[in-house]
Amino acid sequence: MRLSIVSIMAAAGLMVIPLSAQPAPAAKTKAVPHTADGHPDLQGTWTNATVTPLQRRSEWADKATLTPAEAAKWEKAQTDDLKAEDGQSDGPLIAAAGSSGTGGYNALFIDRGSQMARIDGVIHSALIVDPPDGKMPPLTDAAKARGNMIMRRFIGNYDSIKDRPYSERCLIGFGSTSGPPMMPVLYNNNFQIVETKDAVMILVEMVHDVRVIRMNGTHPPPQVQSWLGDSIGHWEGDTLVVDTTNIRDDNAYMGMATGSMHVVERFRRTDAETILYRATVDDPQTYTKPWTMEFPFRSTPGPVYEYACHEGNYAMPDILGGARRMESQTSKK
């Protein structure tokens, strides 16, 4: 697990200049680097860590954007909550880590960033920017039934290691960190991008997943599925557009979507330190309409650390062993 502190640059303020004053010289900014074939160079190590919520909270129902003061209040609350849960057995972050009632990670293990995301100096109240209310569209009836089935499958089912979720078995990162879409989570929010004329590789820090985006290719037949789907890229001006289909039915977004999910991602390097990431999710079998999120990937020194998920980790045998002991005690009664 990576123990680093990732910071996000604050927005620059505007200076009011009297009409009689001479205009100040334009601030010098680092130019966006380009590759030999003329496209923006996306290579490097990046982080999407942020405390911006996925969906807009009720207290911000009519606010697509926040003031710096409102953002600072939320950021402080997240820091205070993290400190309050340190060493405790339960709380929102501990629940998010799947450890309610048993104790979660100490605060130093959580590296989700400390600031809300800024896009061109604007602070959005949620990662979701469409629908305009900042909320995920309602689920279809079929998706609700699927969700209930998934919950029944995992809760209280400890017969075999194969009955546990994929992320718990270290087969894939939790929370759609690998994507698509590529989401910020509690920790290990770093990515390394390598770009060539024919392919773009994204190394994901969590569970060292690797996405390979083939440039200007075609998708295989829909029955050919893979963990992260099949990603085809092309350039639209200075934006890398990635079209992904053929995602495994059992690994589509958050385990809720289906293999028919279609994701379109856009990577646009807006300056030397930032890639603006935008992703649209479309799965008519799960959501009543498509939805879109947008947030920045910020340059970070790295490195991308090894994610040793199960080495020396006795959680899985302990979980199954505990279930066997409980069954034994019940049978004796």
WONORTA-V360604 format. One record per run of one state. SS is the DSSP state (~ for helix, > for strand, _ for the rest). FROM is the first residue (numbers start at 1). LEN is the number of residues. If there is no record, write none. Layout:
BEGIN
SS_FROM_LEN / SS_FROM_LEN
END
This chain:
BEGIN
__1_33 / >_34_1 / __35_5 / >_40_1 / __41_3 / >_44_4 / __48_10 / ~_58_3 / __61_4 / >_65_2 / __67_1 / ~_68_18 / __86_6 / ~_92_5 / __97_10 / ~_107_3 / __110_8 / >_118_2 / __120_2 / >_122_3 / __125_3 / >_128_3 / __131_8 / >_139_1 / __140_1 / ~_141_14 / __155_6 / ~_161_3 / __164_10 / ~_174_3 / __177_13 / >_190_6 / __196_3 / >_199_6 / __205_1 / ~_206_3 / __209_1 / >_210_6 / __216_10 / >_226_1 / __227_3 / >_230_7 / __237_2 / >_239_7 / __246_1 / >_247_1 / __248_1 / ~_249_3 / __252_1 / ~_253_3 / __256_6 / >_262_10 / __272_2 / >_274_9 / __283_4 / >_287_1 / __288_3 / >_291_9 / __300_15 / ~_315_18 / __333_1
END
